[in-house]
Amino acid sequence: MTKSPATTHKKPSATAKKKPSAPNGKTTSAQNIASTAAPARGARRKLQTRQRLLDAALSLMSSRGMEGVAINEITDKADVGFGSFYNHFESKEAIYAVLIDTFFEEFADTLEESTANLEDPAEIIAVSIRHTMRRASDDPVWGRFLLREGLSEHALDRGLGRRLLRDIQNGVASGRFGAADITMCFLAVGGMVLTAIAAQLALLGHADAQAKALFAAGEHLGPIDQRTSAMCLQLLGLKQKEAMAISIGVFEGT
């Protein structure tokens, strides 16, 4: 009689253990979480590094301008490796362009929303000026960066300057503003706003007693953003009383 071959029972290898799986061969939720957790953490770290670079660049460039800041200074302030910079930006000019888009274009879009329901060009100008000055006062780094960009050669072709010029042109075209020279009105209004912001920042810092006394002398007329707005409207042809009424009215209750 032929014997059937004996069945050999092998012990499972310690290194050949199968990973637990769900019934029907489906992947468990725990396995899904494990497989996605690492990439998610990596993406978060990358975003955090990018934001630290942007914050560092803003802080440095707001006081020294783009030309006065080196890439290694940005990475040192952000506390990241020099090579990490190029994982996010191609050049110093590239990070500067992102700052412009992020801090000015987005803010300009916010102004657009704030004035969307206004039809009077004078009210649009007043709201835009007062919002901008309040933002600069609340965020001095942003304000200093605005001062530098507002005085650059790009003031007319992007950001807040371009929109201010458009609003003045609309006011002149509608007959609301009596300005004969749009270019000089734009320069006068833009220059006044930037100078007023510089004064705000100086008063927040270490302005001398004479400067503080100068601005204290006009405090009874209202906050500086309100007075700046009213004076800009007068430059555009409005009477003093109407200009002040509009500047006060657009922010009543705020």
GICOR-V336483 format. One record per run of one state. SS is the DSSP state (alpha for helix, beta for strand, coil for the rest). FROM is the first residue (numbers start at 1). LEN is the number of residues. If there is no record, write none. Layout:
BEGIN
SS&FROM&LEN ; SS&FROM&LEN
END
This chain:
BEGIN
coil&1&22 ; alpha&23&3 ; coil&26&3 ; alpha&29&36 ; coil&65&6 ; alpha&71&8 ; coil&79&3 ; alpha&82&6 ; coil&88&4 ; alpha&92&23 ; coil&115&6 ; alpha&121&18 ; coil&139&1 ; alpha&140&11 ; coil&151&8 ; alpha&159&16 ; coil&175&7 ; alpha&182&23 ; coil&205&4 ; alpha&209&8 ; coil&217&2 ; alpha&219&3 ; coil&222&2 ; alpha&224&12 ; coil&236&4 ; alpha&240&10 ; coil&250&5
END
